[in-house]
Amino acid sequence: MNYWALFIGGVLAGIPQILQTLGEKGKVSPLGDPGHWPVHLAFGLLGIFAAISIWRKHDTKHVQIAWPVVLWLGFVLWAWLAPGLVDLYSIAEWKYSSGRLTLYLGFLLLGSAWFVSGRNRERDFYQFILGFAGWLSIDYMFRFLSAGTEALHDPYIVPGLMGHKNFTSSAIALSLAFVFIGWRKGFYDAGLALGVLSTGAIAIVMAQTRSIWLGSAVAVGIGALLGFVPKGSFRKVIIGAIGLVGLFLLSSPVQERIMDPSNLKIRKVFWEHSLQMSAEYPLTGVGPGQWRIHFPKYGLTGMNPSVAEGVTAEVRPHNDFIWILSEMGSIGLLFFVGFFVWIGWFALKRCRAQPKELEQSAWLSILALVLIYASFEFPIERAAFFIPFIFMVGYQINGGIRLPMKGALIATIGILGAGTLVAWKATKADQQNELINLQNSQKNAIAIEQSALDSYSDWNEMDRFGNPIMYFAGMGSLFNEAKSFGPNATFTSENFIRAEEYFNQALEIHPYHVVTLYQLANLHRYRNDHESAKGVYERLLAISPRHPGGQLHYAVTLNALGDYEGAARVLVSAFLEKSYYESPDYQRAVVEALRKMPNQVKHEGLKPFLISRNQLSDEQLFQAFQLAKEKRLEEAQKH
């Protein structure tokens, strides 16, 4: 037993928790999402170390690079060529997306070199995965049990080591498949393997990730169809997992969540928008890393209120194939799909040649798990899932192009180094942006502006929530200048010039960023530049028609421009939250629009107020308007 490999696997799984703990103690800067880029970085450093260890001790002169590796190489090159093919909004996001794919290419090459390095190295990998899966599983199970019945009702409160229950459960599910293969190959004790398999199966059931449940069921089903019949202790693990699923399904909260179609409905919107992107850019796509920028362009109608208001942003479509199609076009998708097709063909070929070889049928099961999960989530973004898979693709599928071992290792180290550098840059950007977000929540105006300016570069243009960094600089400048003039100041076109410049820079990176558009429109309104404000509010409402602040202040702006009927139309259609209805701005806007709109209007809902407005006080007019809105809302809900 190589306890070092086991230990390193556990440590790598624990990287997010280690960094969070160090951050809480002030040892490192905040890291945003430690389960994302820091894990890429840790894998990259480990890969470089592994490649160097092969260089130091290998007795083979050549290595064969399989055709899936060549397809992935084409995929990576296509990603890096994007600036010459399509106009990119964010260079940083392109670098990160392409760099991630580059890191995966390095692990494909590393897997090919690992294959010719001997059985001891194969043993080391499986024992590493045993430690990796074991720590992920044990940690998740204890976190879930510690949360008690609340976790049963809402499993999202137990994120696991990878920062989200779905990321954690997917990494566990894939790792368990490799743990099982390593056990059958005799690389570790059966009791240890069964302990990890049992704990991992319990963790997967607890996490309630439907795509992982489905993928795992299909994977086991494929194994059964190919002749694999679980025996002994492993049969007990499978039966126990199925029984645990049954017990979970007896709980009404679990039943409701599993049967809830809302996530699929939201995904449908994501996919439709993505297909609109691909229709607009069929060959090239919008560019690697640009999906999050283009998505709002196709409308936020139907999104939840936080997305419609820009408080949160959708940054990926929850389907890797559609994601690749929208960002890298049909050519990129051809490389990506071809990669998986070749793996499937190779696995089928081997399975037919060696029908009783468990490892061959297991590979078809693993491929099924990956493809199903990729159809509902985004494993290509997550190193904890995708790197073990892609490494084993390089390891398992040999043949193809024959290269000198030293040349292949030099290329592997160089490519891993490039991918690791990108992961390091992304990790540093996360540190800077977490600090900016903290200062923003504290409304520390001077610090926000300075931190944003210090961190902004072509390696750091947007935070992980899709907000342009210069938006924060604009907000800091806006807060700071507004405070310097006092609460009752009247602003002119000379005020907020620096903030306007920052907002415009933010819109160069993300032209459909809802919050930046809203704040820029507000800035124009503060300065009484109502024509400019009107144009920006219209851009905002074209993207997010139900943006509450946008609707209200667009109506205020129309009143200021003398378009009272237009303002009344906006207000009668705006179904806002109670806090907006109670605001003095809203009440003043309603009364002003109704009192001053022309005597002839086309909107049927406004005509009754032409008759009654002269007989009612401002308060009565407002209450009558609100009553009419309530009836309108009830009718809309019925239909």
VMD Tcl script that draws the C-alpha trace (Angstrom):
set ca {
  {0.00 0.00 0.00}
  {1.39 3.40 -1.03}
  {0.22 5.52 1.88}
  {1.69 8.63 0.28}
  {-0.66 8.27 -2.68}
  {-3.58 7.68 -0.30}
  {-2.59 10.72 1.78}
  {-2.14 13.02 -1.24}
  {-5.58 12.00 -2.54}
  {-7.17 12.94 0.78}
  {-5.27 16.23 0.98}
  {-6.27 17.23 -2.55}
  {-9.92 16.50 -1.74}
  {-9.55 18.65 1.36}
  {-7.92 21.64 -0.41}
  {-11.13 23.75 -0.36}
  {-11.64 23.18 3.38}
  {-7.97 23.80 4.14}
  {-8.04 27.12 2.28}
  {-11.31 28.18 3.90}
  {-9.90 27.41 7.36}
  {-6.70 29.32 6.63}
  {-8.77 32.23 5.29}
  {-10.86 32.37 8.46}
  {-7.65 32.52 10.49}
  {-6.27 35.30 8.30}
  {-3.51 33.11 6.84}
  {-4.67 33.57 3.22}
  {-6.88 36.06 1.42}
  {-10.51 35.07 0.78}
  {-10.75 32.72 -2.20}
  {-14.31 33.03 -3.46}
  {-15.03 29.46 -4.52}
  {-12.19 27.25 -3.15}
  {-13.76 24.21 -4.83}
  {-13.12 25.69 -8.28}
  {-9.80 27.23 -9.35}
  {-7.77 26.23 -6.28}
  {-8.62 22.59 -7.07}
  {-7.49 23.11 -10.68}
  {-4.29 24.62 -9.34}
  {-3.66 21.75 -6.93}
  {-4.27 19.15 -9.65}
  {-2.00 21.05 -12.03}
  {0.89 21.13 -9.56}
  {0.39 17.44 -8.79}
  {0.37 16.66 -12.53}
  {3.66 18.50 -13.08}
  {5.21 16.60 -10.15}
  {3.94 13.29 -11.60}
  {5.36 14.07 -15.06}
  {8.75 14.95 -13.54}
  {8.73 11.68 -11.57}
  {8.17 9.75 -14.81}
  {11.04 11.67 -16.41}
  {13.36 10.67 -13.59}
  {12.39 6.98 -13.67}
  {11.26 5.48 -16.94}
  {12.68 2.71 -19.05}
  {10.69 3.21 -22.25}
  {11.78 5.24 -25.24}
  {8.40 5.85 -26.85}
  {4.82 6.63 -25.92}
  {1.72 6.29 -28.08}
  {-0.71 9.18 -28.19}
  {-4.26 7.94 -28.85}
  {-6.61 9.63 -31.31}
  {-8.92 11.06 -28.61}
  {-5.88 13.01 -27.39}
  {-5.41 14.39 -30.89}
  {-9.09 15.39 -31.03}
  {-8.76 17.17 -27.70}
  {-5.64 18.93 -28.97}
  {-7.69 20.23 -31.91}
  {-10.38 21.31 -29.46}
  {-7.84 23.26 -27.37}
  {-6.27 24.93 -30.40}
  {-9.72 25.96 -31.63}
  {-10.39 27.59 -28.26}
  {-7.12 29.56 -28.33}
  {-7.82 30.74 -31.89}
  {-11.08 32.43 -30.85}
  {-9.81 36.07 -30.83}
  {-9.03 35.78 -34.52}
  {-12.47 34.34 -35.29}
  {-14.96 36.25 -33.14}
  {-15.10 39.53 -31.24}
  {-14.57 38.70 -27.58}
  {-15.94 40.90 -24.81}
  {-13.80 39.48 -22.00}
  {-10.24 38.41 -22.78}
  {-9.81 37.15 -19.22}
  {-12.77 34.76 -19.47}
  {-11.40 33.46 -22.80}
  {-8.02 32.80 -21.17}
  {-9.60 30.97 -18.24}
  {-11.85 28.80 -20.39}
  {-9.08 27.94 -22.85}
  {-6.57 27.44 -20.03}
  {-8.85 24.94 -18.31}
  {-9.08 22.90 -21.52}
  {-5.29 23.13 -21.84}
  {-4.83 21.70 -18.34}
  {-7.05 18.77 -19.32}
  {-4.90 18.19 -22.41}
  {-1.87 17.96 -20.14}
  {-3.60 15.25 -18.09}
  {-4.50 13.33 -21.23}
  {-0.82 13.29 -22.21}
  {0.18 12.46 -18.64}
  {-2.20 9.49 -18.67}
  {-0.60 8.19 -21.88}
  {2.88 8.46 -20.34}
  {1.65 6.89 -17.09}
  {0.42 3.85 -19.05}
  {3.90 2.88 -20.25}
  {5.52 3.53 -16.87}
  {4.55 0.25 -15.21}
  {2.05 -1.37 -12.85}
  {3.37 0.45 -9.78}
  {2.27 3.75 -11.24}
  {-1.17 2.30 -11.98}
  {-1.41 1.21 -8.36}
  {-0.43 4.71 -7.20}
  {-3.27 6.30 -9.19}
  {-5.94 3.99 -7.80}
  {-4.71 4.46 -4.25}
  {-4.72 8.24 -4.78}
  {-8.34 7.99 -5.93}
  {-9.17 5.85 -2.89}
  {-7.94 8.64 -0.59}
  {-9.67 11.29 -2.71}
  {-13.04 9.50 -2.73}
  {-12.77 8.47 0.91}
  {-12.23 11.99 2.23}
  {-14.95 13.51 0.03}
  {-17.43 10.82 1.14}
  {-16.65 10.78 4.86}
  {-16.70 14.57 5.07}
  {-20.04 14.84 3.26}
  {-21.71 12.13 5.33}
  {-20.69 13.73 8.63}
  {-21.71 17.20 7.48}
  {-25.10 15.89 6.43}
  {-25.68 14.03 9.69}
  {-24.56 17.07 11.68}
  {-27.16 19.21 9.91}
  {-29.92 16.83 11.05}
  {-33.41 16.89 9.55}
  {-32.80 20.31 7.97}
  {-30.45 18.65 5.48}
  {-33.14 16.14 4.58}
  {-35.52 18.99 3.77}
  {-32.90 21.09 2.01}
  {-29.72 19.23 0.95}
  {-28.28 22.47 -0.50}
  {-27.31 23.55 3.02}
  {-24.69 20.76 2.96}
  {-22.34 21.76 0.11}
  {-19.55 19.29 0.82}
  {-15.89 19.94 0.13}
  {-16.38 21.06 -3.47}
  {-18.58 24.01 -2.55}
  {-21.92 22.67 -3.81}
  {-23.64 19.37 -3.16}
  {-23.86 18.57 -6.90}
  {-20.14 19.14 -7.44}
  {-19.28 17.03 -4.41}
  {-21.63 14.16 -5.23}
  {-20.45 14.03 -8.87}
  {-16.80 13.84 -7.81}
  {-17.70 11.06 -5.37}
  {-19.70 9.11 -7.96}
  {-16.93 9.08 -10.57}
  {-14.25 8.32 -7.99}
  {-16.22 5.34 -6.66}
  {-16.16 3.75 -10.11}
  {-12.36 3.92 -10.10}
  {-12.23 2.73 -6.48}
  {-14.20 -0.34 -7.52}
  {-11.86 -1.08 -10.45}
  {-8.79 -0.66 -8.22}
  {-10.27 -3.03 -5.67}
  {-10.92 -5.68 -8.32}
  {-7.35 -5.24 -9.54}
  {-6.11 -5.96 -6.01}
  {-4.50 -2.60 -5.32}
  {-5.88 -2.28 -1.78}
  {-7.61 -4.18 0.98}
  {-11.21 -5.26 0.32}
  {-12.41 -3.92 3.68}
  {-10.95 -0.48 3.01}
  {-12.45 -0.39 -0.49}
  {-15.87 -1.50 0.74}
  {-15.77 1.12 3.49}
  {-15.16 3.90 0.94}
  {-17.72 2.46 -1.50}
  {-20.37 2.21 1.22}
  {-19.71 5.70 2.59}
  {-19.64 7.16 -0.90}
  {-22.91 5.48 -1.87}
  {-24.57 6.90 1.27}
  {-23.20 10.37 0.48}
  {-24.56 10.22 -3.09}
  {-28.00 9.24 -1.83}
  {-27.96 11.99 0.79}
  {-26.97 14.68 -1.73}
  {-30.10 13.98 -3.82}
  {-28.52 15.05 -7.12}
  {-30.97 13.69 -9.66}
  {-28.56 13.58 -12.60}
  {-26.07 11.59 -10.50}
  {-28.79 9.20 -9.33}
  {-29.85 8.71 -12.94}
  {-26.30 8.37 -14.23}
  {-25.36 5.90 -11.49}
  {-28.47 3.79 -12.17}
  {-27.73 3.70 -15.91}
  {-24.06 2.89 -15.24}
  {-24.96 -0.08 -13.03}
  {-27.60 -1.14 -15.59}
  {-25.04 -1.13 -18.41}
  {-22.72 -3.24 -16.29}
  {-25.54 -5.74 -15.70}
  {-26.37 -5.90 -19.42}
  {-22.72 -6.63 -20.18}
  {-22.77 -9.56 -17.82}
  {-21.48 -8.09 -14.57}
  {-23.35 -9.52 -11.58}
  {-22.38 -8.02 -8.21}
  {-21.48 -10.59 -5.62}
  {-20.73 -10.75 -1.94}
  {-20.07 -7.49 -0.15}
  {-20.37 -5.36 -3.26}
  {-23.89 -6.69 -3.82}
  {-24.71 -5.56 -0.29}
  {-23.41 -2.06 -1.08}
  {-25.66 -1.79 -4.15}
  {-28.71 -3.23 -2.39}
  {-28.07 -0.94 0.58}
  {-27.83 2.12 -1.68}
  {-31.07 1.19 -3.45}
  {-32.77 0.63 -0.09}
  {-31.53 3.98 1.18}
  {-32.92 5.71 -1.91}
  {-36.25 4.02 -1.19}
  {-36.22 5.28 2.40}
  {-35.41 8.79 1.23}
  {-38.28 8.68 -1.24}
  {-40.69 7.88 1.61}
  {-40.02 11.41 2.86}
  {-42.52 13.86 1.38}
  {-39.97 16.75 1.14}
  {-37.63 14.50 -0.86}
  {-40.49 13.35 -3.08}
  {-41.51 16.94 -3.78}
  {-37.95 17.97 -4.61}
  {-37.23 14.98 -6.83}
  {-40.47 15.46 -8.76}
  {-40.23 19.26 -8.90}
  {-39.88 20.24 -12.60}
  {-38.83 23.85 -11.94}
  {-35.11 23.17 -12.45}
  {-35.81 21.58 -15.80}
  {-37.98 24.54 -16.80}
  {-35.15 26.93 -15.97}
  {-32.69 24.74 -17.86}
  {-35.04 24.87 -20.84}
  {-34.65 28.67 -20.86}
  {-30.86 28.29 -20.63}
  {-30.82 25.85 -23.52}
  {-33.13 27.95 -25.70}
  {-30.95 31.02 -25.20}
  {-27.85 28.95 -25.94}
  {-29.34 27.70 -29.18}
  {-30.13 31.30 -30.10}
  {-26.46 32.12 -29.55}
  {-25.36 29.21 -31.73}
  {-27.82 30.25 -34.45}
  {-26.27 33.72 -34.43}
  {-22.69 32.36 -34.43}
  {-23.04 28.88 -35.98}
  {-19.40 28.06 -36.78}
  {-17.41 29.88 -34.10}
  {-19.86 30.35 -31.25}
  {-19.69 33.48 -29.10}
  {-16.20 32.56 -27.88}
  {-14.83 30.55 -24.92}
  {-15.96 32.01 -21.60}
  {-18.42 34.44 -23.21}
  {-21.73 32.60 -22.54}
  {-22.31 34.41 -19.26}
  {-22.01 37.74 -21.09}
  {-24.32 36.94 -24.00}
  {-27.04 35.13 -22.02}
  {-28.98 38.23 -20.81}
  {-29.07 39.57 -24.37}
  {-31.78 37.02 -25.19}
  {-34.01 38.14 -22.34}
  {-34.47 37.45 -18.64}
  {-38.24 36.97 -18.80}
  {-39.16 33.91 -16.78}
  {-36.07 34.06 -14.60}
  {-36.42 34.34 -10.83}
  {-36.50 37.90 -9.41}
  {-32.87 37.92 -8.27}
  {-31.70 37.10 -11.81}
  {-34.12 39.57 -13.41}
  {-32.77 42.33 -11.15}
  {-29.15 41.34 -11.74}
  {-28.54 40.43 -8.10}
  {-27.43 37.00 -9.29}
  {-26.40 35.97 -12.79}
  {-26.56 32.78 -14.78}
  {-23.02 31.89 -15.85}
  {-23.42 28.51 -17.60}
  {-26.24 26.60 -19.35}
  {-26.14 23.36 -17.30}
  {-25.36 21.19 -20.32}
  {-21.78 20.83 -21.50}
  {-22.68 19.97 -25.08}
  {-24.94 22.99 -25.50}
  {-22.34 25.09 -23.68}
  {-19.64 24.07 -26.15}
  {-21.97 24.62 -29.11}
  {-22.86 28.15 -27.98}
  {-19.30 29.19 -27.07}
  {-17.22 27.31 -29.66}
  {-19.71 26.71 -32.44}
  {-20.35 23.59 -34.49}
  {-16.63 23.09 -35.13}
  {-15.82 23.07 -31.42}
  {-18.76 20.74 -30.75}
  {-17.49 18.39 -33.46}
  {-14.16 18.04 -31.66}
  {-15.89 17.62 -28.28}
  {-18.45 15.05 -29.39}
  {-15.84 13.24 -31.49}
  {-13.73 12.86 -28.34}
  {-16.53 11.02 -26.55}
  {-17.57 9.01 -29.59}
  {-14.03 7.71 -29.97}
  {-13.91 6.73 -26.30}
  {-17.22 4.87 -26.65}
  {-16.10 3.10 -29.82}
  {-12.83 2.08 -28.19}
  {-14.60 0.79 -25.06}
  {-17.09 -1.21 -27.15}
  {-14.29 -2.67 -29.23}
  {-12.40 -3.79 -26.14}
  {-15.54 -5.09 -24.52}
  {-16.23 -7.33 -27.52}
  {-12.64 -8.53 -27.60}
  {-12.60 -9.24 -23.85}
  {-16.26 -9.74 -22.86}
  {-15.43 -11.11 -19.42}
  {-12.96 -8.36 -18.54}
  {-14.65 -6.24 -15.90}
  {-12.52 -3.17 -16.58}
  {-13.77 -2.92 -20.16}
  {-17.47 -3.02 -19.24}
  {-16.77 -0.62 -16.35}
  {-15.50 1.93 -18.84}
  {-18.79 1.94 -20.71}
  {-20.57 2.46 -17.40}
  {-18.24 5.36 -16.50}
  {-18.80 6.92 -19.92}
  {-22.58 6.70 -19.43}
  {-22.29 8.43 -16.04}
  {-20.19 11.24 -17.53}
  {-22.50 11.78 -20.51}
  {-25.68 11.85 -18.42}
  {-24.19 14.22 -15.87}
  {-22.85 16.46 -18.67}
  {-26.38 16.69 -20.09}
  {-27.74 18.41 -16.97}
  {-24.74 20.01 -15.28}
  {-21.25 21.23 -16.28}
  {-18.55 18.68 -15.33}
  {-16.14 20.22 -17.85}
  {-15.78 23.19 -15.49}
  {-14.97 21.12 -12.40}
  {-11.49 19.63 -11.99}
  {-12.54 17.26 -9.19}
  {-14.76 15.43 -11.68}
  {-13.16 15.94 -15.07}
  {-9.43 15.51 -14.38}
  {-9.63 11.95 -12.97}
  {-11.85 11.01 -15.92}
  {-9.67 12.57 -18.59}
  {-6.47 11.22 -17.04}
  {-7.89 7.69 -17.25}
  {-8.90 8.29 -20.86}
  {-5.24 8.99 -21.65}
  {-4.21 5.98 -19.59}
  {-6.71 3.47 -20.94}
  {-6.86 4.36 -24.63}
  {-3.49 3.78 -26.24}
  {-2.34 3.36 -29.81}
  {-2.29 6.12 -32.39}
  {0.72 8.40 -32.88}
  {4.10 7.16 -31.62}
  {6.31 9.83 -30.01}
  {9.67 9.81 -28.21}
  {9.07 9.56 -24.48}
  {11.26 12.54 -23.58}
  {9.63 14.77 -26.18}
  {6.17 13.75 -24.99}
  {7.11 14.47 -21.37}
  {8.54 17.89 -22.24}
  {5.27 18.72 -24.02}
  {3.26 17.35 -21.09}
  {5.14 19.42 -18.51}
  {4.87 22.54 -20.69}
  {1.14 22.11 -21.28}
  {0.45 21.30 -17.63}
  {2.52 24.33 -16.69}
  {0.47 26.60 -18.96}
  {-2.82 25.26 -17.55}
  {-1.51 25.60 -14.00}
  {-0.45 29.19 -14.65}
  {-3.98 30.03 -15.78}
  {-5.39 28.36 -12.64}
  {-2.98 30.43 -10.51}
  {-4.06 33.67 -12.22}
  {-7.72 32.76 -11.72}
  {-7.13 31.94 -8.06}
  {-5.43 35.30 -7.49}
  {-8.29 37.06 -9.29}
  {-10.77 35.28 -7.01}
  {-8.85 36.55 -3.99}
  {-8.97 40.13 -5.23}
  {-12.63 39.95 -6.21}
  {-13.74 38.42 -2.93}
  {-12.23 41.43 -1.18}
  {-14.07 43.79 -3.56}
  {-17.36 42.00 -2.90}
  {-16.76 42.26 0.85}
  {-16.07 45.99 0.60}
  {-19.14 46.41 -1.59}
  {-21.33 44.72 1.03}
  {-19.87 47.08 3.64}
  {-20.48 50.10 1.33}
  {-16.87 51.17 1.77}
  {-16.92 53.58 -1.19}
  {-13.28 54.67 -1.32}
  {-11.93 51.15 -0.76}
  {-14.26 49.64 -3.42}
  {-13.07 52.02 -6.10}
  {-9.39 51.64 -5.28}
  {-9.53 47.84 -4.96}
  {-11.36 47.52 -8.27}
  {-8.84 49.73 -10.06}
  {-5.91 47.85 -8.50}
  {-7.25 44.42 -9.48}
  {-8.57 45.21 -12.97}
  {-6.48 43.73 -15.82}
  {-6.83 41.45 -18.83}
  {-6.57 38.59 -16.30}
  {-9.34 40.00 -14.14}
  {-12.30 41.61 -15.87}
  {-15.29 39.90 -14.21}
  {-15.94 38.25 -10.87}
  {-17.27 34.72 -10.52}
  {-20.83 36.05 -10.35}
  {-20.55 37.67 -13.79}
  {-20.11 41.26 -12.56}
  {-17.55 43.40 -14.44}
  {-14.85 44.64 -12.08}
  {-15.23 48.20 -13.34}
  {-18.88 48.16 -12.25}
  {-17.60 48.11 -8.66}
  {-15.25 51.00 -9.41}
  {-18.26 52.90 -10.75}
  {-20.34 52.16 -7.67}
  {-17.51 53.22 -5.36}
  {-17.08 56.48 -7.24}
  {-20.85 57.06 -7.32}
  {-21.24 56.52 -3.55}
  {-18.21 58.62 -2.72}
  {-19.15 61.61 -4.87}
  {-22.82 61.53 -3.82}
  {-21.81 61.61 -0.14}
  {-19.53 64.57 -0.72}
  {-22.48 66.68 -1.99}
  {-24.88 65.83 0.82}
  {-28.40 64.31 0.78}
  {-30.27 67.24 -0.81}
  {-27.79 68.13 -3.55}
  {-28.93 68.88 -7.10}
  {-26.52 67.27 -9.52}
  {-25.49 68.61 -12.92}
  {-23.87 67.13 -16.01}
  {-20.49 67.78 -14.39}
  {-21.14 65.39 -11.50}
  {-20.25 61.68 -11.53}
  {-18.06 61.91 -14.64}
  {-15.59 59.39 -13.26}
  {-18.39 56.98 -12.29}
  {-19.87 57.27 -15.79}
  {-16.50 56.39 -17.33}
  {-16.22 53.32 -15.11}
  {-19.75 52.16 -15.95}
  {-19.07 52.56 -19.66}
  {-15.88 50.53 -19.29}
  {-17.89 47.85 -17.50}
  {-20.37 47.77 -20.39}
  {-17.53 47.29 -22.86}
  {-16.76 44.03 -21.03}
  {-20.41 43.07 -20.41}
  {-22.82 45.13 -22.54}
  {-25.87 43.28 -21.16}
  {-25.03 43.59 -17.47}
  {-28.34 44.46 -15.83}
  {-26.99 46.15 -12.71}
  {-24.53 48.35 -14.59}
  {-27.24 49.47 -17.00}
  {-29.55 50.26 -14.08}
  {-26.95 52.28 -12.20}
  {-25.83 54.14 -15.33}
  {-29.44 55.09 -16.08}
  {-29.91 56.24 -12.49}
  {-26.73 58.31 -12.74}
  {-28.11 60.15 -15.81}
  {-31.40 60.72 -13.98}
  {-29.62 62.16 -10.93}
  {-27.99 64.70 -13.26}
  {-31.35 65.52 -14.88}
  {-30.08 64.16 -18.20}
  {-33.42 62.49 -18.79}
  {-32.95 61.75 -22.49}
  {-29.79 59.74 -21.77}
  {-31.49 58.05 -18.80}
  {-34.47 57.10 -21.00}
  {-32.20 55.40 -23.54}
  {-30.35 53.35 -20.93}
  {-33.55 52.35 -19.09}
  {-34.93 51.13 -22.43}
  {-31.79 49.05 -22.99}
  {-32.26 47.60 -19.50}
  {-35.96 46.82 -19.94}
  {-35.35 45.23 -23.34}
  {-33.27 42.65 -21.45}
  {-35.27 42.47 -18.21}
  {-38.83 43.74 -18.84}
  {-39.91 43.09 -15.24}
  {-36.95 44.80 -13.57}
  {-38.83 46.59 -10.73}
  {-36.48 49.52 -10.20}
  {-36.06 49.87 -13.93}
  {-39.81 50.08 -14.53}
  {-40.37 52.56 -11.73}
  {-37.55 54.91 -12.61}
  {-38.23 54.66 -16.33}
  {-41.74 55.95 -15.54}
  {-40.25 58.74 -13.40}
  {-37.99 59.66 -16.32}
  {-40.90 59.70 -18.78}
  {-42.79 62.01 -16.44}
  {-39.79 64.34 -16.39}
  {-39.79 64.34 -20.21}
  {-43.52 65.12 -20.35}
  {-44.55 61.69 -21.66}
  {-47.18 61.18 -18.99}
  {-49.21 58.61 -20.90}
  {-46.06 56.57 -21.50}
  {-45.26 56.73 -17.78}
  {-48.80 55.66 -16.86}
  {-48.58 52.72 -19.28}
  {-45.36 51.55 -17.65}
  {-46.78 51.90 -14.14}
  {-50.06 50.11 -14.86}
  {-48.14 47.16 -16.30}
  {-45.57 47.00 -13.50}
  {-46.33 44.25 -10.97}
  {-43.89 45.24 -8.25}
  {-43.22 44.11 -4.72}
  {-45.06 45.77 -1.84}
  {-41.99 47.80 -0.86}
  {-42.09 49.56 -4.22}
  {-45.82 50.32 -3.96}
  {-45.22 51.95 -0.60}
  {-42.32 54.11 -1.77}
  {-42.94 57.87 -2.13}
  {-41.24 57.84 -5.57}
  {-43.77 55.34 -6.88}
  {-46.77 57.14 -5.42}
  {-45.63 60.51 -6.78}
  {-44.97 58.99 -10.21}
  {-48.46 57.42 -10.34}
  {-50.28 60.60 -9.33}
  {-48.24 62.81 -11.66}
  {-48.72 60.52 -14.64}
  {-52.48 60.13 -14.09}
  {-53.11 63.83 -13.48}
  {-51.06 65.07 -16.45}
  {-51.69 62.42 -19.10}
  {-53.67 63.72 -22.12}
  {-57.45 63.59 -22.28}
  {-57.28 61.00 -25.07}
  {-55.46 57.70 -24.30}
  {-55.56 54.36 -26.10}
  {-54.85 52.14 -23.10}
  {-58.21 50.77 -21.89}
  {-56.98 50.41 -18.33}
  {-56.19 54.12 -18.11}
  {-59.44 55.51 -19.55}
  {-61.47 55.26 -16.28}
  {-58.98 57.59 -14.57}
  {-59.65 60.32 -17.16}
  {-63.19 60.54 -15.79}
  {-62.46 60.23 -12.09}
  {-59.15 62.04 -11.64}
  {-60.66 65.50 -11.14}
  {-63.04 64.26 -8.42}
  {-60.40 62.38 -6.39}
  {-57.67 63.55 -4.08}
  {-54.10 62.40 -4.76}
  {-54.42 59.67 -2.11}
  {-57.79 58.50 -3.48}
  {-56.47 58.53 -7.04}
  {-53.48 56.46 -6.02}
  {-55.64 53.93 -4.13}
  {-58.00 53.60 -7.09}
  {-55.03 52.96 -9.35}
  {-53.70 50.29 -6.98}
  {-57.10 48.58 -6.83}
  {-57.21 48.46 -10.63}
  {-53.69 46.97 -10.67}
  {-54.71 44.27 -8.20}
  {-57.64 43.26 -10.39}
  {-55.38 43.25 -13.42}
  {-52.90 41.01 -11.60}
  {-55.65 38.58 -10.54}
  {-56.84 38.30 -14.14}
  {-53.29 37.73 -15.36}
  {-52.79 34.95 -12.79}
  {-56.02 33.25 -13.87}
  {-54.78 33.09 -17.43}
}
mol new
graphics top color blue
foreach p $ca { graphics top sphere $p radius 0.5 }
foreach p [lrange $ca 0 end-1] q [lrange $ca 1 end] { graphics top cylinder $p $q radius 0.2 }
display resetview
